[in-house]
Amino acid sequence: MLKQELYGSPRKLQTKARYKKELAYAMGYSLRTFQRRLKEANINTPRGLICPEKQQEIFEKLGWHQVA
């Protein structure tokens, strides 16, 4: 099953709270790599669910853009 089918596009991800694992998978990272990227970008995330506003901040700071 494709990642897009499982979690949808990042734009759709922003409509509800998600776990780090879900965001990492949608961006094509393993959870550990995603956590490392967050640390390098000085992005503090709470435990548990990440709100849509924080997701937007993560996408912007990591310079991640959806590929058409």
Buried (B, 14 or more C-beta within 10 A) or exposed (E): EEEEEEBBEBEEBBEEBBEBEBBBBBBEBEBEEBBEBBEEEEBEBEEEEBBEEBBEBBBEBBEBEEEE
